[in-house]
Amino acid sequence: MKNLPVPTPMRIAFFAVKHIELGGGIEKFTFELGKRLVQRGHDVTVYSMRHYGALPKNVEGMRVIGVPSLHFSFAEKLSASFFAAIRIAGRNAPLFFRSKKYDIVHHHIAASGAFALLSRMSGAKAVLQMHGIDWKRQRWSSFGQWFIRFLERIAVRTATKNAFTAVSQVQCDFYEKLYGVRPHFIPTGCEIKEYVEPQEILKLGLEPKKYILFASRLVAEKGPQYLIPAFRQLTGCCAGGTADYKLVIAGDAKDNEDFKRHLYDLAGNDPRIIFPGFVSGRLLDELFHHATMYVQPSELEGLSIALLEGLGYGIPVLASNIPENIEAVADTGYYFENKSVDDLAQKLRWILENLEEADSLAQTAKQRIMEKFSWNRVTDEFEEFYQKLIGRGSE
């Protein structure tokens, strides 16, 4: 077998994330990729917003640097990215010859990528990664959508040539059609977790294999407003009836308390619906391992890490039939018509009535995740991608 060359150690900066230990999709992506790059001998720095809580100086070998930000709407990520870009430009400036200069600056989404030119001017290779079509998200006003599209155009045009990536083939097709530039496809990943005994879920009053799980940010684009009324439609199906099943809505709604209250209103006083808030660690592992099924009712996605994790835990998965979810699940799960409460209720009922078949399909899904979406495979692809950018010599 031919020996492959050992990758040259690189100095890599990621920016800007909300909180490297507490955030959602982008934060999870950065955490999983960054720690594996450190394990392979690379120097990794993460620029993280200060106002989401106290920041550690080091996480899994990654250096963490806090940056200030404005606390409203799209200005949050944009302002944090601005301060991160200034710090990175200063670090890479010739006057700071004693500093270890970054080889790669990895920009997440358009608000961060708008500063790619500044990263390039400082001597680094600027990578732009898209995690979703951000301007389509419901939370933006008309002006917000226009402004994010404006930032997106700047980001695509100023990132290092051929250093544009996206997490799904659906996005690659979209951006190629829009800008005439096809991003390099590198998906999100999933870690297959070892089995954990039920302990923490028992404290929530949950019984293994007797609850349906949703785990995501509590925002409209993730679709919990469809899942709650669909679950409440269920009566009389399955052995013992649906009264034996509960619904867990795991996640938080930072800076979106109105929507959170709306979800509580939808739940009414139904004792079967549980809101445990933001969960992580062992509790999150237990919730996935012992769920009857995982439901992803999102209206818009990049390539959802939570959805891949549901598949990777080997439990039945039911997702809205948007293209990004279909790309993730393929033929190893179940779908309902996007935004349709009635169809979601029907599919929930069918899976609960056919759990033996659903569980069998879930094992096929787990095997597919192990083969196609492991974090080690994602890290391999990014490591090679970065090395090619550095070794090319010219843009």
C-alpha positions in Angstrom: 0.0 0.0 0.0 1.4 3.4 -1.0 2.3 5.7 2.0 0.4 9.0 1.9 2.4 12.2 2.7 2.0 13.6 6.1 0.0 16.8 5.9 1.9 20.0 6.7 0.8 21.6 10.0 -1.4 24.6 9.3 -2.6 27.6 11.4 -6.3 27.9 10.9 -8.8 30.5 12.2 -12.6 30.0 12.3 -15.0 33.0 12.6 -17.3 34.0 13.9 -19.4 31.6 16.1 -21.9 32.4 18.9 -20.4 30.2 21.6 -18.1 27.3 20.7 -19.5 25.1 23.5 -23.2 26.1 23.5 -24.3 27.0 19.9 -26.1 25.2 17.2 -25.2 24.0 13.7 -22.2 26.2 12.9 -20.9 26.0 16.4 -21.2 22.2 16.4 -19.5 22.0 13.0 -16.6 24.2 14.1 -16.2 22.2 17.4 -16.2 18.8 15.7 -13.9 19.8 12.8 -11.6 22.0 14.9 -10.9 19.5 17.5 -10.0 16.8 15.0 -7.7 19.2 13.1 -5.9 19.8 16.5 -5.6 16.1 17.0 -3.9 15.9 13.6 -1.3 18.5 14.6 -2.8 21.7 13.3 -3.0 25.0 15.2 -6.7 26.1 15.5 -8.2 29.4 16.7 -11.9 30.1 17.1 -13.3 33.6 17.3 -16.4 33.4 19.5 -18.9 36.0 20.6 -18.6 37.2 24.2 -22.2 37.9 25.1 -23.4 34.3 25.0 -21.6 33.5 28.2 -18.1 33.1 29.7 -15.7 31.7 27.2 -12.9 29.2 28.0 -9.5 30.1 26.7 -9.0 26.6 25.3 -11.5 23.9 24.2 -10.2 20.5 23.0 -6.9 22.1 22.1 -8.5 25.0 20.1 -7.6 28.5 21.2 -10.7 30.6 21.8 -10.7 34.4 21.4 -13.8 36.4 22.4 -15.0 39.3 20.2 -17.7 41.9 20.9 -20.9 42.1 18.9 -24.1 44.0 18.5 -27.0 42.1 20.0 -29.7 42.4 17.4 -30.7 40.8 14.1 -28.2 40.2 11.4 -25.9 42.9 12.9 -24.9 40.3 15.6 -22.9 38.1 13.2 -21.8 40.9 11.0 -20.3 43.0 13.9 -18.7 40.0 15.5 -17.1 39.1 12.1 -15.9 42.7 11.7 -14.0 42.6 15.0 -12.7 39.1 14.3 -11.4 40.3 10.9 -9.7 43.3 12.4 -7.9 41.1 15.0 -6.9 38.6 12.3 -5.6 41.3 10.0 -3.6 42.7 12.9 -2.1 39.3 13.7 -1.1 38.7 10.1 0.3 42.2 9.5 4.0 42.4 8.8 4.6 44.6 11.8 3.6 41.7 14.0 6.4 39.6 12.8 6.6 37.6 16.0 3.0 36.4 15.7 2.2 33.0 14.1 0.3 34.1 11.0 -2.8 32.2 9.9 -2.5 30.1 6.8 -6.3 29.6 6.5 -9.2 31.8 7.6 -12.4 29.9 7.5 -15.5 32.1 7.1 -18.9 30.8 8.0 -21.8 32.1 5.9 -22.2 35.5 4.2 -21.9 37.9 7.2 -18.5 36.5 8.0 -17.5 35.9 4.4 -18.1 39.6 3.6 -14.7 40.2 5.3 -12.9 37.6 3.2 -11.0 40.3 1.2 -9.5 41.6 4.5 -8.4 38.0 5.3 -6.7 37.7 1.9 -5.0 41.1 2.2 -3.5 39.9 5.5 -1.9 37.0 3.6 -4.2 34.1 4.5 -6.3 32.0 2.2 -9.9 32.9 2.8 -12.4 29.9 2.8 -16.1 30.7 2.5 -18.5 27.9 3.7 -22.2 28.1 3.3 -24.4 26.3 5.8 -27.7 27.3 4.3 -29.3 29.9 2.1 -29.4 32.4 5.0 -31.4 35.2 3.4 -34.4 32.8 3.0 -34.9 32.5 6.8 -38.2 33.7 8.1 -36.8 35.8 10.9 -35.4 38.4 8.5 -37.3 41.5 7.4 -37.4 42.5 3.7 -34.4 44.8 4.3 -32.6 42.1 6.2 -33.0 39.6 3.4 -31.8 42.2 0.8 -28.8 43.1 2.9 -27.8 39.4 3.5 -28.0 38.8 -0.2 -25.8 41.8 -0.7 -23.2 40.4 1.8 -23.5 37.0 0.1 -22.5 38.5 -3.3 -19.5 40.2 -1.7 -18.5 37.0 0.1 -18.6 34.9 -3.0 -16.6 37.4 -5.1 -13.9 38.1 -2.6 -13.1 34.7 -1.1 -10.0 32.9 -2.3 -10.6 31.5 -5.8 -11.8 27.9 -5.6 -12.2 28.2 -1.8 -16.0 28.2 -1.8 -17.7 25.3 -0.1 -21.3 24.3 0.8 -22.6 21.5 3.1 -25.2 20.1 0.6 -25.4 19.3 -3.1 -28.7 21.2 -3.1 -26.8 24.4 -2.1 -24.0 23.7 -4.6 -26.6 23.6 -7.4 -28.3 26.8 -6.1 -25.1 28.8 -5.9 -23.8 27.6 -9.2 -27.0 28.7 -10.9 -27.0 32.1 -9.0 -23.3 33.0 -9.3 -21.9 30.7 -12.0 -19.5 29.3 -9.4 -20.0 25.8 -8.1 -19.0 25.4 -4.5 -16.8 22.4 -3.4 -19.2 20.0 -1.7 -18.1 18.9 1.8 -21.1 17.8 4.0 -21.7 18.2 7.7 -20.8 15.2 9.8 -22.2 12.9 12.5 -20.6 11.1 15.4 -21.9 7.6 16.2 -22.3 7.5 19.9 -21.9 4.5 22.2 -25.0 3.3 24.0 -25.9 5.0 27.3 -28.2 3.7 29.9 -31.3 5.8 30.7 -30.7 7.9 33.8 -31.2 11.6 33.1 -34.3 11.1 31.0 -36.0 9.3 33.9 -35.7 12.6 35.9 -37.8 14.2 33.1 -40.5 11.6 33.6 -39.7 9.9 30.3 -39.8 6.2 29.6 -37.4 4.7 27.0 -39.0 4.2 23.6 -42.1 6.0 24.7 -41.5 9.6 23.4 -40.9 11.4 20.1 -37.9 13.8 20.0 -37.4 17.2 18.4 -34.0 18.8 19.2 -33.1 22.1 17.6 -33.2 25.9 18.0 -36.7 27.1 18.7 -37.2 29.2 15.6 -40.0 29.1 13.0 -37.8 27.7 10.2 -37.2 24.5 12.3 -40.9 23.8 12.3 -41.8 22.9 15.9 -45.1 24.9 15.3 -46.2 22.1 13.0 -45.0 19.2 15.2 -46.9 20.2 18.4 -50.4 20.4 16.9 -49.7 17.2 14.8 -48.8 15.3 17.9 -51.9 16.6 19.7 -54.0 15.1 16.9 -52.9 11.6 17.7 -55.4 9.6 19.6 -56.0 5.9 20.0 -53.3 4.5 17.8 -50.7 1.9 18.7 -50.6 -0.5 21.6 -52.0 1.3 24.6 -52.8 4.4 22.6 -50.8 7.6 22.1 -51.5 8.6 25.7 -48.5 6.4 26.5 -46.2 8.6 24.3 -44.8 12.0 25.0 -43.3 14.7 22.9 -39.9 16.3 23.8 -39.2 19.7 22.3 -35.5 20.1 23.2 -33.9 23.5 22.5 -34.0 27.1 23.4 -35.2 30.4 21.8 -32.6 32.9 22.8 -33.7 36.4 21.7 -37.0 34.9 20.4 -39.2 34.6 23.4 -42.4 35.5 21.5 -42.0 32.4 19.4 -41.3 30.3 22.5 -44.5 31.5 24.1 -46.3 30.7 20.9 -45.1 27.1 21.2 -46.2 26.9 24.8 -49.6 28.2 23.7 -49.8 25.5 21.0 -48.9 22.8 23.6 -51.7 24.2 26.0 -51.7 22.2 29.2 -51.0 18.9 27.5 -48.9 17.0 30.1 -47.4 14.8 27.4 -45.4 17.7 25.9 -42.1 18.5 27.6 -39.8 21.5 27.1 -36.5 20.7 28.7 -34.8 23.7 27.2 -31.2 23.6 25.8 -29.7 20.2 26.4 -26.2 18.8 25.9 -23.9 16.1 27.0 -25.3 12.9 28.5 -28.9 14.1 28.6 -28.8 14.8 24.9 -27.3 11.4 24.2 -29.9 9.7 26.3 -32.7 11.6 24.6 -31.6 10.4 21.1 -30.7 6.8 22.1 -34.0 6.1 23.8 -36.4 8.0 21.6 -39.1 6.2 19.6 -38.3 8.4 16.7 -36.7 11.7 15.8 -38.7 14.4 13.9 -37.2 17.2 11.8 -40.1 19.4 10.5 -37.9 22.2 9.2 -38.9 24.6 6.4 -35.3 25.4 5.5 -32.0 23.7 6.1 -28.4 23.5 5.0 -27.6 19.9 5.9 -28.9 19.4 9.5 -26.5 18.0 12.0 -29.3 17.1 14.3 -31.0 15.2 11.5 -27.9 13.2 10.7 -27.5 12.5 14.4 -31.0 11.1 14.6 -30.1 8.8 11.7 -26.8 7.9 13.3 -28.4 6.9 16.6 -30.3 4.2 14.7 -33.8 5.5 15.5 -36.6 6.1 13.0 -36.5 9.5 11.4 -39.4 11.5 10.0 -38.5 14.7 8.2 -40.2 17.4 6.1 -39.8 16.8 2.4 -37.6 19.8 1.6 -34.6 18.9 -0.8 -31.9 19.3 1.9 -33.7 16.8 4.2 -34.2 14.4 1.4 -30.5 14.6 0.6 -29.6 13.8 4.2 -32.1 11.0 4.7 -32.4 9.5 1.2 -34.4 6.2 1.3 -33.5 5.4 5.0 -36.3 7.4 6.7 -39.8 8.9 6.2 -41.1 12.2 5.0 -44.2 14.3 5.3 -45.4 17.3 3.2 -43.6 20.4 4.3 -45.7 22.7 6.6 -48.7 20.2 6.6 -49.8 19.5 10.1 -52.3 16.9 8.9 -49.8 14.9 6.9 -47.3 15.1 9.7 -49.9 13.7 12.1 -50.7 10.8 9.6 -47.1 9.9 9.2 -46.5 10.0 13.0 -49.4 7.6 13.4 -48.2 5.3 10.7 -44.7 5.0 12.2 -46.0 4.4 15.7 -48.2 1.6 14.3 -45.4 0.0 12.3 -42.4 0.4 14.6 -40.9 -3.0 13.8 -40.5 -2.0 10.1 -39.4 1.5 11.1 -36.7 0.2 13.4 -35.4 -2.1 10.7 -35.0 0.8 8.3 -33.3 2.9 11.0 -30.5 0.4 11.2 -29.9 0.8 7.4 -29.8 4.6 8.1 -27.2 4.2 10.8 -24.9 2.2 8.5 -25.3 4.8 5.7 -24.3 7.6 8.2 -21.2 5.7 9.3 -20.1 5.3 5.7 -20.9 8.7 4.2 -21.1 11.3 7.0 -18.5 10.6 9.7 -16.6 13.6 11.1 -13.3 11.9 10.4 -14.3 11.8 6.7 -15.3 15.4 6.8 -12.0 16.3 8.4 -10.1 14.4 5.8 -11.8 16.4 3.1 -11.2 19.8 4.7 -7.6 18.9 5.5 -6.9 18.1 1.9 -8.9 21.1 0.7 -6.8 23.5 2.9 -3.5 21.9 1.9 -4.3 22.4 -1.8 -5.1 26.1 -1.2 -1.8 26.6 0.6 0.3 24.6 -1.8 -1.1 26.1 -5.0 1.1 29.2 -4.7 -1.2 31.6 -6.6 -4.9 32.2 -6.6 
